[in-house]
Amino acid sequence: MTKRIIIYDDDKDILNITSAILEMKGYEVLCREHCRDLKDDLEGFRPKVILMDNWLPDIGGVKAIQFIKSQDAFRNMHVIFFSANNNMEELAKEAGADELLRKPFDIAELEQLVDKAMKE
């Protein structure tokens, strides 16, 4: 089973903290500050789980998730919408995300969501 995760977030601190937490749990993590190369990232890295922020340069998290879920090759990748938006439940539903994780996040909740997604 692949234990690969891509994190999309424009905040370098979030990328550093989140990737460190997940790497300590044995996951292989790729970090991106934008979605410009989304299709190439997904085809090349083949993640099982994607953490997707809403506020991203280029297309943004909602449109990126909609793209992922519309593609046969990617739709089974588990996407966790990862944001501090007040209306993130609505945005996650609109995007078609599998789960959501509110920022600032609880480390145990992050680990639980990722572990659960990896088993599905």
N, C-alpha and C positions, 0 to 999 in steps of 0.2 A: 504494500500500500504506500502510495506517495504521501510524504509528510511535508508537502510544499505549500507555502503560503505567500501570497503577494499582498503587501500593504500599500494602498494608495492614500496619501495624505500630503498636503502641502506644508505641514508643520514638521520641520526636521527633528524637533525635540520629541514629538509624538512618534515619529518613525524610529528614532533611536531607542526610546524607552520600550515601545511595543515589540520591536524586533529583538531586543536583548531578552525580554521576558520569554518570548516564544522560542528563541534559540536555546535558552537554558533548559527548555522542556524537550529539546531534541528536534525541533522543526527546522527545516531549511526555509529561510525567509529572503524574499526579494522586496526591496523598498523602492517606491516610485513617488515623485512629487507632482506628477501630472499623468494624464491619460493619453498623451499624444501617440504613444506606441502600444496602446491597449491590446490590439489584436496580435501584434508581434510578441508582446510579453506573455500573453496567454498561450499562444502556440509554442513558443520556445521554452517556457518554464513549466507549463502544464500544472498549475497549482490545483490542489484539492479544495482549498479555502482562499477566499479573497476578503480582505477587510477594506471597505470602500468608504472614504470620507465623502461628505456632500460638496464641500467647497474646494473644488479643484480647478486649476487652469484648464482651458480648452473646453471640454464638453460637460464637466461636472459629474458628480457621483450618480445622480438619478439617471441621466442619459447613458452613462457608462454601464450601469447595471442593466438598463433596458436593452442595450446592445448585447451584453453577455447572455442574457436570458433569451434573446431572440435567435441566437446562433446554435445550431445543432451540436457543434463541436464543443461548446462552452456551457450550455444550459445546465449541465449536471454539476458544475462547479458551485460550491456552497458560498453564497455571498452574504457577508455580515455588514449591514449598513452601520456606519461608525461615525457618529456626529454629535454636535451639541445643539442642533436646531431645536427650537421650541416645538415645532410640528413634525418631529422626525418620524412619528408613527405613520402619519399621512404620506410623508415623502418615501418611507421604506415600502409602503403598500403600493404607491404609484410606480416606484422603481421595479418592484417585483423581488425585493431582497428576501432572503430566507430567514434572516434574523436581524435584530438590531441591538446595538450596544451604545448606550449614551455616554458621552464624554462630559466631565471627567469620568473615566471608567474605574471600576473596581478590578484589581488584578485577578482575583479569584473568579470573577464573572467572565473576564476575558478568557482565562484558561478553560473554564467550563464550557463556554460556547464553542471555542476552537476544538477542544477534545471531542465534544458531541458531534460537531460537523465532520470531523475526521472519521468518525465511526459510521456515518451514514453512507 
